[in-house]
Structure formats: structure tokens, C-alpha cells
Amino acid sequence: MAAPSMVFTGRYAALRLCVDLDLIEELAEQMSPEDGCFSIIDSLDETAESVIAFTPWGLDRLNEMLDERRSQLMRDS
């Protein structure tokens, strides 16, 4: 598999998947770089905040996780 040439922010993922950014960030905590999820830091400042980003494959994995969560909610109700 070729290395990804671009990544998409958590905000982009939230808009694309029609969910809240907080949910995207919650799910991202369960993902790793192998899942296509990264943190981007644009400052050398120790207190710099990071931005979550996803590769195209990471967006697919995130969508799968959302489907799993929706299925679980349907079973629980």
C-alpha cells in the first residue's frame, strides 16, 4: 500500500460523517497511527495544542467505528 499523500482534520471528518466533532475526538482516542489517525502539532511551544487528522483509510475506519456504535445503540434501545 502506498503512503498517504494527504490527511483530513477531525473537523472535516465530522462534517463528512455528519456527526459532532466531540464524537470524532472520542473515537480517535481509540485509534492509533496504524488505524490512520494522527495528531498534528504546528508549534515548538510545549503547550501547543494538537489537531487530530485521518488518512483516507482512517476515515473509512472511523466510519466503521461509527456504524458499530450505531448498531450498539440500536441493540441497547
Residue frames relative to the residue before (quaternion, step in Angstrom):
aa qw qx qy qz dx dy dz
M 1.0000 0.0000 0.0000 0.0000 0.00 0.00 0.00
A 0.4359 -0.6968 0.5099 0.2540 3.57 -0.93 0.91
A 0.5525 -0.5984 0.4620 0.3510 3.54 -1.16 0.60
P 0.5254 -0.6387 0.4470 0.3408 3.60 -1.01 0.73
S 0.3194 -0.7603 0.5370 0.1777 3.57 -1.06 0.73
M 0.7838 0.1346 -0.1188 0.5944 3.58 1.27 -0.01
V 0.1894 -0.7449 0.6254 0.1342 3.52 -1.32 0.38
F 0.3206 -0.7405 0.5679 0.1623 3.54 -1.28 0.49
T 0.4812 -0.6874 0.4613 0.2882 3.58 -0.90 0.87
G 0.6518 -0.4938 0.4038 0.4101 3.52 -1.32 0.29
R 0.6124 0.5481 -0.3465 0.4523 3.59 1.04 -0.73
Y 0.6354 0.5143 -0.3177 0.4805 3.57 0.98 -0.85
A 0.6556 0.5156 -0.3116 0.4552 3.59 0.90 -0.94
A 0.6483 0.5196 -0.3199 0.4553 3.59 0.94 -0.86
L 0.6710 0.4837 -0.2983 0.4763 3.58 0.92 -0.86
R 0.6726 0.5073 -0.2965 0.4499 3.59 0.91 -0.93
L 0.7673 0.3603 -0.1833 0.4977 3.57 0.97 -0.88
C 0.4015 -0.7631 0.4299 0.2677 3.57 1.37 0.14
V 0.5413 0.5614 -0.4356 0.4496 3.55 0.87 1.02
D 0.6381 -0.5362 0.4045 0.3765 3.53 -1.33 0.26
L 0.5784 -0.6000 0.4314 0.3454 3.57 -1.08 0.74
D 0.6027 0.5653 -0.3652 0.4287 3.61 1.02 -0.68
L 0.6456 0.5061 -0.3180 0.4754 3.60 1.02 -0.76
I 0.6213 0.5317 -0.3380 0.4658 3.58 1.00 -0.80
E 0.6806 0.4852 -0.2915 0.4652 3.57 0.89 -0.91
E 0.6199 0.5382 -0.3382 0.4600 3.59 1.05 -0.72
L 0.6877 0.4640 -0.2803 0.4829 3.58 0.90 -0.91
A 0.6158 0.5663 -0.3448 0.4257 3.59 1.03 -0.74
E 0.5905 0.5807 -0.3646 0.4256 3.59 1.13 -0.60
Q 0.6777 0.4763 -0.2761 0.4875 3.58 1.22 -0.50
M 0.6459 0.5223 -0.3040 0.4665 3.58 1.30 -0.16
S 0.2458 -0.7472 0.6000 0.1462 3.55 -1.30 0.39
P 0.7024 -0.4230 0.3241 0.4718 3.61 -1.21 0.02
E 0.6173 0.5494 -0.3481 0.4426 3.59 1.08 -0.65
D 0.6626 0.4741 -0.2886 0.5030 3.58 1.26 -0.46
G 0.5605 -0.6227 0.3809 0.3912 3.59 1.27 -0.01
C 0.5716 0.5685 -0.3806 0.4529 3.58 1.15 0.62
F 0.0071 0.8149 -0.5756 0.0677 3.56 -0.78 1.07
S 0.3199 -0.6743 0.6156 0.2531 3.53 -1.35 0.25
I 0.1691 -0.7739 0.6048 0.0821 3.54 -0.98 0.88
I 0.0745 -0.7763 0.6259 0.0037 3.54 -0.88 1.03
D 0.1363 -0.8313 0.5361 0.0549 3.57 -0.76 1.00
S 0.6964 0.4012 -0.2708 0.5298 3.57 1.15 0.59
L 0.4435 -0.6739 0.5233 0.2744 3.54 -1.18 0.55
D 0.4557 0.6896 -0.4366 0.3551 3.58 1.31 -0.16
E 0.5119 -0.6782 0.4420 0.2875 3.58 -0.85 0.99
T 0.7225 0.4226 -0.2429 0.4903 3.59 1.12 -0.57
A 0.3464 0.7592 -0.4891 0.2538 3.58 1.26 0.19
E 0.3741 -0.7083 0.5534 0.2283 3.53 -1.02 0.85
S 0.3444 -0.7278 0.5527 0.2150 3.54 -1.17 0.56
V 0.2996 -0.7045 0.6137 0.1930 3.50 -1.34 0.39
I 0.3902 -0.7107 0.5340 0.2399 3.57 -0.91 0.90
A 0.0175 -0.7993 0.6004 -0.0204 3.57 -1.03 0.80
F 0.1993 -0.7826 0.5855 0.0707 3.53 -1.19 0.70
T 0.4138 -0.6439 0.5792 0.2805 3.53 -1.16 0.69
P 0.6801 -0.4446 0.3422 0.4718 3.63 -1.19 0.11
W 0.6496 0.4939 -0.3180 0.4826 3.59 1.00 -0.79
G 0.6179 0.5527 -0.3319 0.4500 3.58 1.09 -0.71
L 0.6219 0.5220 -0.3377 0.4762 3.59 1.07 -0.71
D 0.6350 0.5185 -0.3259 0.4708 3.58 1.02 -0.77
R 0.6579 0.5018 -0.3043 0.4719 3.58 0.94 -0.88
L 0.6293 0.5318 -0.3195 0.4681 3.56 1.02 -0.83
N 0.6450 0.5128 -0.3133 0.4721 3.59 0.97 -0.82
E 0.6232 0.5271 -0.3308 0.4737 3.60 1.04 -0.75
M 0.6568 0.5096 -0.3076 0.4630 3.56 0.96 -0.88
L 0.6328 0.5181 -0.3255 0.4745 3.59 1.06 -0.72
D 0.6331 0.5229 -0.3240 0.4698 3.58 1.01 -0.80
E 0.6428 0.5166 -0.3168 0.4685 3.57 0.98 -0.85
R 0.6565 0.5065 -0.3087 0.4660 3.57 0.97 -0.86
R 0.6474 0.5102 -0.3206 0.4668 3.60 0.95 -0.84
S 0.6420 0.5213 -0.3197 0.4625 3.58 0.97 -0.84
Q 0.6463 0.5173 -0.3143 0.4647 3.56 0.98 -0.85
L 0.6482 0.5174 -0.3140 0.4621 3.58 0.97 -0.83
M 0.6424 0.5163 -0.3161 0.4698 3.57 1.04 -0.78
R 0.6606 0.4992 -0.3065 0.4696 3.61 0.98 -0.78
D 0.6874 0.4985 -0.2756 0.4505 3.57 1.04 -0.80
S 0.7014 0.4766 -0.2857 0.4463 3.60 1.12 -0.47
